[in-house]
């Protein structure tokens, strides 16, 4: 490295500084930097609890504010039906609105995502009082959105067969 410093003289000081550095004990180094490392598995479990995992994503996609009881019931139902784990992926769990791009276009009992969404809707019906039906304009916009997304849904829904 010192031979290279002849070619690049501005590196000489840095190389000599690194060569003379002494190792510090890890705990003291972290304390000096005011860092306290956490357990990554604990952080992952906290993040999953915040998003609610796949069950929370399905409930949020269907417009519900998931409670712990709703998530617990849906997870139990998904496990009983053999639908866990769903291959939603982290992006769909964090942004459940994107499930619209992979949702099957009609109730398809062979599609795992369709069965999971049907089960999630049943859990919502059991836990949340019925909302008034949307007006004619909102209903028309929902139908239009479904028609626009239909080609994408037909292609991507095969992923959950």
N, C-alpha and C positions, 0 to 999 in steps of 0.2 A: 504494500500500500504506500510505503514511503517513497518507493521508486516512482509510483504514479504521481506523487506529489511534486516531483520534479517537472512533470508535464503540466500539471494543474496546481500551481503554487498556492492558490486560495484554499485548497483542501488540506494543506499541511497542518494548520492549527486545529481543524476539526478532527483529523485522524489522531493527532497526538492527544487531544482531549479525550477521545473515546478510549484510546489505549491506556490512559492513566486513570480512567474511572474505576471505582471500586464498587462491587456489588453490595447492596444494602439488603438487610432482611426484608422479606415481603411485607410483613405487618407494619413495619416502620415506614416503608416506602408508601404504602397505601394511606397510612395516617398522615404522612407529610403532604400527600396530594389531596387529602380530604375525600378519599374514595372509600366506599364500603361495598364490596361486591356482594351481590345477592345470589341466591340459588336460582338458576335459570328455569328449573322445573316448577318452582313456586311461582315465578313470573308468568310462565305459560298457563298455569292453572288459574291465576288471577285474570289473565286476558280472556281465557275461555269462559270464566264465570261472568265477566263483564259483557261479552257478546252473547252468552248463552249457548254457544256451540251451534251445532246443526239444528237442534230443536228450536233454539231461540231465533235463528235465521228464518226458519220456516214460518214461525208464528209472526215475526215482524214482516215478512213478505206478504202475509195474508192480512196485514193491517192491525194486528193485535199488539198491545203492549204486554209482552210476556212477563208473567209473574213466576216466582219459583215453583209454585204448585202446577202451573200450566206446563212449564218446561219439564218438571218431574213426570207428570202424567204422559206427556208426549214421548219423552225418552223411554218410559216403560212400555208404551204402546209400540213404538218403533222396534224396540228390542224383542217384544213378543212376536211381532210379525216378521222378524228376521231382516229388517231394513237397515239396521245399523252395522257398520258406518255407511252413510251416504257419501258418495264421492263429490261432495260440493266444492271442496277446496277452500282455502283461506279467503280468497277474494269474494266469493259468493257469501261466505259466512259474515264477513265484515260489511258487505254491501248487498243485503238481501234483495234489493230492487232488481238486481241483475239476474235473478232467478227467472225473470220473465223471458229472458233470451233462451233458456234451456228447458223451460216448462213444456211438457207435451201439449199439443193443441187441443186434445180432447181427453176425456177420462179413459185412460188406457191401463187396464189392470195388469198388464205385463211390464209396465214401466214403473220402476221403483220410486222415482221422484213423484209420479202421479199418485201412487198409493200413499206415500209419506205426506203429500199435501192434503189428500183427502182425510187422512187421520188427524192432521193438524187442524183442519177446519172443524172436525168433530170435537176436538179438545176445546177450541175457541167457543163453539156453540154451548158446550157444557159449562164453561167458566164465565162467559161474558153475556150480559143481557143483549137481546137483539137490538140492532140499530135500525133507525128508519131507512127505508129504501131510498136510493139516490134518485134525484129528479131525472127528467127526460133528457136534458142536455148532458148531464154527467154520464148517464147510461149510454148515450150515443158516443161520447168520447171514449168510453171504455171499450165499446165494440170496435170503434175505429182503431184504437191501439192494438187490440187483438188481431185485427185484420192485417195491420202493418207488420206485426211480429210473427205472423203465421209462417212465412217461408223460413225464417231463422229457426223457429221452434221445430219445424219438421226435420230440419237437418241436425240440430243439436240434441234433440230429445233422445236420439238413439244411444247417446252416451250412458244413459241410465237404464238400459234394458236389462 
